Amino acid sequence: MSKVIYITGGTKGIGYGIAEVLLKNGHKVAISGRKQEDVEKAVAELSKISGDIFGVSSDVRKFEDEQNAIQKITGNFGKVDAVIANAGLGIFGSVDELSLEDWNAMIETNLTGCFHTLKASVGELKKTEGYYITIASLAGTNFFENGAGYNASKFGVVGFTQAAMIDLRKYNIKASTIMPGSVATYFNGNIPSDKDDWKIQPEDIGNLILDMLNMNPRILPSKIEIRPSQVRK
């Protein structure tokens, strides 16, 4: 059955890869991004796969933006069955040198953004007995040098999603967090190329989400860690 799925940070990288897979499998997809021109460009490309694509500009750091996004999505598609809180950023450096601006940008985008997205969409998810999925990271369970701000935000996403899962089960809403390792994206200034073939690909995460959406309703994979099966080349 076709579902309406909203993906934050869907204009490139993991979010875009998820959108591609879902559209190819007959779902209706809405994506958001901070810049309207990026949203329009992504929608133009994704519409080559399916006409069931809708885009809206939204900065997940602003709750009002996410409220507006959900209103526009329901106005276009009539409902929301699943929400994928994917928008995120990483700024790396020693904790004694990390600026207030960089710390706040990561916490507000990676963690508070997930809350804003859920807060804005939970009413619709209650109606559809839907699914809320966050894209965290293995950095949400493994800490590393120069990762204090990013680790803090992703540890927070994992804890937030797990607690939300318990809160939302009584409404028959599922909540899961996916924790990828190395992914071939534009993250942290990387430009994907053949050198990234060993990494998880964005479409791999899209296929995982497709499997999650197709699971028997009695099954809830609440926390999923995924890693490349190969060692770094």
LOPAZA-735815 format. One record per residue: x, y, z of N, C-alpha, C in turn; residue in one letter. Coordinates in steps of 0.02 Angstrom, whole numbers, padded with zeros to 5 digits, always signed. Atoms other than C-alpha are relative to their C-alpha. Layout:
// LOPAZA-735815
XYZXYZXYZA
...
//
This chain:
// LOPAZA-735815
+00042-00060+00000+00000+00000+00000+00044+00063+00000M
-00037-00061+00005+00064+00172-00047-00007+00042+00063S
+00000-00042-00059+00112+00282+00100+00025+00070-00017K
-00026-00068+00005+00144+00469+00118+00056+00008+00051V
-00059-00001-00043+00319+00493+00188+00036+00067-00007I
-00034-00064-00003+00401+00655+00241+00072-00010+00023Y
-00071+00006-00015+00592+00667+00240+00030+00069+00009I
-00035-00063-00009+00684+00814+00316+00071-00008-00026T
-00067+00004+00029+00850+00859+00238+00002-00046-00061G
+00008+00047+00056+00793+00771+00080+00028+00024-00066G
-00023-00026+00064+00881+00876-00051+00065-00031-00025T
-00062+00033+00021+01043+00776-00053+00017-00054+00051K
-00027+00048-00048+01140+00636+00030-00049-00055+00019G
+00041+00055-00025+01049+00509+00137-00074+00013-00014I
+00071-00015+00010+00881+00597+00128-00022-00007-00072G
+00015+00006+00072+00886+00607-00062-00001-00073-00021Y
-00002+00071+00016+00936+00425-00075-00061-00038+00025G
+00061+00031-00026+00791+00373+00036-00059+00017-00044I
+00056-00022+00042+00671+00476-00070-00001-00039-00066A
-00005+00037+00064+00733+00390-00230-00030-00070+00008E
+00023+00069-00010+00702+00216-00160-00075-00002+00012V
+00072+00002-00016+00530+00257-00090-00043+00017-00060L
+00038-00017+00061+00472+00339-00251-00001-00058-00049L
-00005+00057+00046+00533+00190-00354-00046-00057+00022K
+00042+00054-00026+00428+00078-00242-00073+00023+00012N
+00071-00019+00003+00265+00173-00265-00025+00043+00057G
+00022-00042-00055+00262+00284-00111-00002+00073-00022H
+00004-00072+00010+00218+00469-00106+00048+00033+00049K
-00054-00026-00041+00362+00572-00041-00001+00077+00001V
-00010-00072-00009+00381+00748+00028+00070+00009+00029A
-00067-00014-00026+00555+00819+00056+00003+00074+00021I
-00012-00070-00019+00614+00977+00142+00075+00013+00002S
-00068-00024-00007+00773+01078+00146-00003+00074+00018G
+00001-00069-00021+00824+01248+00209-00006+00050-00057R
-00001-00047+00056+00850+01328+00038-00051-00020-00053K
+00052+00014+00048+00704+01341-00081+00029-00024-00067Q
-00029+00020+00065+00818+01327-00234+00025-00072+00002E
-00022+00070-00006+00891+01163-00169-00060-00047-00002D
+00061+00042+00000+00716+01095-00139-00026-00006-00072V
+00027+00001+00068+00660+01143-00314+00044-00043-00046E
-00046+00041+00041+00815+01064-00393-00010-00074+00014K
+00010+00070-00017+00791+00901-00298-00066-00027-00024A
+00066+00021+00024+00606+00893-00338+00000-00011-00075V
-00004+00007+00073+00643+00919-00523+00033-00065-00019A
-00034+00063+00015+00763+00772-00523-00042-00061+00021E
+00040+00057-00025+00653+00658-00416-00064-00010-00039L
+00062+00006+00039+00501+00695-00524+00011-00042-00063S
-00015+00044+00057+00590+00597-00662-00015-00073+00019K
+00017+00067-00024+00558+00443-00554-00075-00008+00007I
+00071+00003-00013+00380+00483-00503-00027+00071+00010S
+00033-00064-00012+00258+00627-00500-00023+00009+00071G
+00024-00003-00069+00216+00586-00320+00053+00028+00047D
-00052-00033-00040+00351+00703-00253-00022+00072+00013I
+00020-00067-00021+00320+00864-00158+00056+00030+00042F
-00054-00031-00037+00446+00988-00089-00022+00062+00036G
+00016-00059-00039+00439+01122+00043+00065+00023+00035V
-00058-00025-00036+00572+01235+00118-00015+00004+00074S
+00009-00001-00073+00594+01215+00305+00068-00006+00034S
-00059+00004-00043+00731+01246+00432-00023-00035+00064D
+00025+00039-00056+00706+01111+00564+00016+00032+00067V
-00014-00035-00062+00781+01227+00694-00058+00045+00021R
+00057-00044-00013+00620+01328+00681-00064-00041+00001K
+00060+00041-00006+00465+01241+00746-00055+00023-00048F
+00052-00026+00044+00352+01355+00645+00010-00024-00072E
-00013+00026+00067+00438+01298+00485-00025-00071-00007D
+00023+00069+00003+00401+01116+00525-00076-00004+00004E
+00073-00003+00000+00221+01157+00568-00026+00017-00069Q
+00020-00021+00067+00205+01244+00401+00012-00057-00050N
-00015+00056+00046+00287+01096+00311-00054-00053+00005A
+00051+00053-00008+00164+00971+00385-00067+00024-00028I
+00063-00026+00027+00017+01083+00341-00001-00004-00076Q
-00004+00002+00073+00076+01096+00161-00002-00072-00026K
-00002+00070+00022+00110+00910+00147-00069-00032+00005I
+00067+00028-00007-00061+00862+00215-00049+00033-00049T
+00042-00033+00049-00139+00992+00102+00009-00029-00069G
-00015+00029+00066-00054+00911-00048-00018-00074-00005N
+00010+00073+00002-00064+00726-00004-00058-00025+00043F
+00057+00019-00041-00204+00724+00125+00016-00032+00067G
-00019+00033-00062-00107+00635+00263+00075-00007+00003K
-00070+00018-00008+00063+00586+00331+00002-00067+00036V
-00005+00067-00029+00101+00402+00363+00065-00012+00036D
-00066+00011-00030+00285+00411+00406+00041+00064-00006A
-00044-00059-00001+00412+00544+00451+00071-00024+00013V
-00070+00018-00008+00600+00526+00431+00039+00063+00016I
-00038-00059-00023+00697+00654+00532+00074-00011-00016A
-00067+00014+00028+00858+00656+00432+00045+00061+00001N
-00041-00060+00005+00917+00837+00429+00054+00002+00054A
-00054-00002-00049+01086+00856+00512+00064+00030-00028G
-00065-00026+00020+01260+00929+00508+00052-00019+00051L
-00055+00017-00045+01430+00895+00583+00056+00051-00006G
-00056-00047-00003+01564+01018+00636+00049-00029+00052I
-00046+00038-00042+01720+00939+00710+00059+00042+00022F
-00057-00036-00028+01854+01008+00823+00005-00014+00075G
-00012+00012-00071+01928+00997+00996-00049+00040+00043S
+00052-00031-00041+01803+01037+01133+00022+00068+00028V
-00023-00064-00028+01913+01178+01201+00002+00055-00053D
+00000-00050+00054+01908+01263+01031-00067+00005-00035E
+00065-00001+00033+01729+01225+00978-00038+00064+00019L
+00034-00063-00013+01633+01388+00959-00071-00011+00024S
+00069+00002-00021+01465+01424+01038-00046-00008-00060L
+00042+00003+00060+01393+01448+00864-00002-00070-00030E
-00002+00067+00028+01452+01278+00803-00036-00050+00045D
+00036+00044-00047+01391+01190+00961-00075+00008-00009W
+00072-00011+00005+01220+01271+00948-00028-00022-00067N
+00024+00021+00066+01206+01237+00762-00013-00075-00001A
+00008+00073+00000+01231+01050+00790-00057-00023+00046M
+00054+00019-00047+01117+01036+00943-00068+00020-00028I
+00065-00024+00024+00979+01140+00865-00023-00036-00063E
+00019+00035+00062+00984+01051+00697-00009-00075+00012T
+00000+00073-00005+01026+00872+00742-00048-00026+00053N
+00041+00024-00056+00932+00856+00907-00066+00036+00006L
+00062-00038-00007+00807+00996+00930-00042-00006-00064T
+00036+00008+00063+00763+00978+00746-00042-00063-00001G
+00039+00062-00003+00708+00798+00776-00063+00009+00043C
+00058-00014-00042+00594+00858+00916-00050+00043-00036F
+00046-00043+00037+00521+00996+00809-00039-00039-00053H
+00032+00039+00053+00485+00875+00668-00053-00047+00030T
+00050+00044-00032+00398+00752+00785-00057+00040+00029L
+00052-00041-00031+00305+00888+00879-00050+00025-00052K
+00043-00027+00053+00238+00958+00715-00042-00054-00034A
+00032+00053+00038+00189+00789+00642-00038-00051+00042S
+00027+00055-00041+00132+00684+00791-00076-00004-00004V
+00073+00001+00007-00051+00735+00771-00021-00040-00062G
+00015+00037+00061-00051+00668+00593+00019-00074+00008E
-00021+00069-00010+00044+00511+00645-00049-00038+00045L
+00052+00032-00042-00088+00476+00778-00059-00021-00044K
+00056+00015+00045-00221+00481+00641+00014-00062-00042K
-00017+00055+00046-00128+00358+00529+00033-00059+00035T
-00039+00051-00036-00047+00254+00667+00066-00012-00037E
-00057-00002+00046+00112+00298+00576+00067-00019+00031G
-00069+00020-00016+00300+00283+00591+00043+00062+00003Y
-00048-00055-00008+00431+00407+00656+00069-00031+00003Y
-00067+00028+00005+00611+00369+00608+00051+00057+00002I
-00055-00049+00000+00767+00468+00653+00063-00032-00030T
-00065+00022+00025+00933+00455+00564+00053+00028+00048I
-00051-00019-00048+01061+00458+00703+00068-00017-00030A
-00068+00016+00023+01238+00389+00685+00031-00048+00050S
-00040+00038-00048+01359+00266+00761+00036+00047+00049L
-00027-00050-00046+01426+00427+00836-00048+00013+00058A
+00048-00004-00055+01272+00414+00947+00010-00053+00052G
-00017+00050-00050+01350+00269+01039+00076-00007+00009T
-00073+00003-00002+01538+00285+01002+00028+00071-00002N
-00028-00067-00001+01630+00442+01053+00071+00000-00028F
-00066-00004+00032+01789+00503+00969+00028+00071+00006F
-00034-00065-00005+01916+00643+00970-00029+00049-00050E
+00027-00055+00041+01854+00810+00900-00074-00008-00016N
+00070+00012+00014+01676+00745+00906-00048+00021+00055G
+00042-00014-00059+01609+00820+01068-00069+00027-00018A
+00065-00028+00018+01471+00925+00990-00042-00048-00040G
+00037+00047+00041+01423+00798+00859-00022-00061+00040Y
+00018+00055-00043+01429+00655+00984-00059+00018+00045N
+00054-00021-00045+01320+00752+01105-00067+00002-00036A
+00063-00005+00037+01190+00786+00972-00027-00068-00020S
+00023+00065+00023+01184+00608+00907-00016-00048+00058K
+00020+00038-00060+01186+00526+01080-00070+00023+00020F
+00065-00027-00017+01039+00641+01112-00056-00026-00045G
+00050+00025+00047+00947+00586+00956-00019-00072+00016V
+00014+00069-00016+00964+00404+01005-00043-00004+00063V
+00038+00001-00062+00901+00435+01182-00070+00028-00010G
+00065-00031+00013+00761+00549+01122-00047-00048-00037F
+00042+00044+00040+00698+00424+00993-00023-00061+00040T
+00018+00058-00040+00702+00278+01115-00054+00017+00051Q
+00052-00022-00047+00602+00376+01244-00066+00015-00036A
+00060-00014+00039+00481+00437+01110-00035-00065-00020A
+00028+00065+00019+00457+00256+01056-00046-00025+00055M
+00040+00023-00056+00393+00213+01230-00063+00043+00008I
+00057-00046-00007+00281+00367+01238-00053-00012-00054D
+00045+00001+00057+00204+00337+01066-00031-00068-00014L
+00027+00067+00014+00172+00150+01070-00075-00005+00016R
+00071+00004-00019+00004+00176+01155-00047+00027-00054K
+00040-00025+00057-00054+00266+00997+00010-00043-00062Y
-00018+00043+00057+00008+00124+00886+00044+00036-00050N
-00051-00032+00041+00143+00239+00820+00066-00034+00014I
-00066+00028-00007+00310+00157+00789+00053+00056+00000K
-00057-00046+00002+00474+00248+00823+00064-00040+00000A
-00064+00034+00007+00646+00190+00770+00055+00050-00014S
-00058-00040+00019+00820+00263+00757+00048-00044-00039T
-00050+00035+00041+00945+00210+00623+00067+00034+00013I
-00066-00026-00018+01129+00229+00667+00051-00023-00051M
-00047+00022+00052+01237+00221+00510+00073+00015+00019P
-00071-00016-00002+01425+00211+00505+00017+00042-00061G
-00023-00041+00056+01520+00280+00355-00048-00006-00060S
+00046-00002+00056+01401+00334+00216+00030+00044-00055V
-00026-00038+00057+01448+00397+00043-00046+00060-00014A
+00040-00060+00010+01375+00573+00053+00047+00060-00003T
-00037-00063+00000+01428+00755+00047+00016+00025+00070Y
-00009-00019-00070+01440+00757+00237+00072+00020+00015F
-00066-00024-00023+01585+00854+00314+00047+00015-00058N
-00041-00022+00056+01645+00918+00145+00021-00054-00048G
-00018+00055+00047+01662+00747+00062-00038+00007-00066N
+00032+00003+00065+01624+00734-00123-00001-00073-00021I
+00003+00072+00016+01561+00557-00162+00033-00016-00067P
-00034+00023+00061+01666+00464-00290+00012-00075+00006S
-00015+00072-00001+01730+00290-00330+00036-00021+00064D
-00036+00017-00062+01838+00299-00173-00048-00016+00057K
+00049+00012-00052+01677+00287-00072-00040-00064-00013D
+00039+00060+00017+01619+00122-00150-00006-00048+00059D
+00002+00046-00057+01660+00028+00011-00050+00021+00054W
+00045-00027-00051+01544+00138+00113-00072-00021-00011K
+00073+00004+00007+01358+00121+00146-00021+00053-00051I
+00026-00047+00049+01266+00204+00001-00068+00027+00024Q
+00065-00027-00022+01116+00320+00029-00059-00045-00016P
+00056+00044+00018+01003+00198-00064-00003-00061+00044E
+00001+00057-00047+01055+00061+00058-00045+00017+00059D
+00042-00021-00056+00973+00160+00197-00073+00005-00023I
+00068-00002+00028+00822+00189+00084-00031-00070-00002G
+00025+00069+00003+00805+00001+00059-00014-00028+00070N
+00013+00021-00069+00820-00028+00246-00066+00029+00024L
+00063-00031-00021+00679+00095+00277-00059-00032-00035I
+00053+00035+00035+00575+00011+00144-00017-00066+00034L
+00011+00062-00037+00598-00154+00236-00037+00013+00066D
+00032-00016-00064+00549-00071+00400-00074+00016-00010M
+00070-00018+00013+00389-00001+00324-00042-00061-00018L
+00035+00060+00022+00345-00174+00256-00003-00054+00053N
+00000+00051-00052+00373-00268+00419-00069-00010+00030M
+00062+00013-00035+00230-00350+00510-00008+00052+00056N
+00010-00053-00050+00152-00216+00623+00019-00019+00071P
-00017+00019-00068+00190-00319+00777+00075+00004+00014R
-00073-00002-00007+00378-00300+00746+00024+00073+00002I
-00027-00068-00006+00471-00143+00803+00076-00003+00008L
-00073-00004-00006+00658-00129+00763+00018+00069+00028P
-00003-00066-00030+00681+00013+00886+00067+00036-00008S
-00066-00031+00009+00868+00042+00864+00042-00045-00046K
-00035+00040+00050+00968-00014+00713+00069+00030-00014I
-00068-00020+00018+01158-00001+00695+00019-00033-00066E
-00023+00028+00064+01226-00023+00520+00070+00026-00016I
-00069-00015+00016+01406-00026+00461+00016-00025-00070R
-00024+00030+00062+01498-00054+00298+00023-00071+00014P
-00022+00070-00009+01529-00240+00275+00073-00009-00018S
-00071+00004+00019+01701-00203+00203+00041+00048+00042Q
-00045-00046-00033+01852-00120+00280+00017+00057-00047V
-00018-00059+00041+01908+00050+00221+00054-00017-00051R
-00049+00012+00052+02001+00043+00056+00054+00054+00000K
//
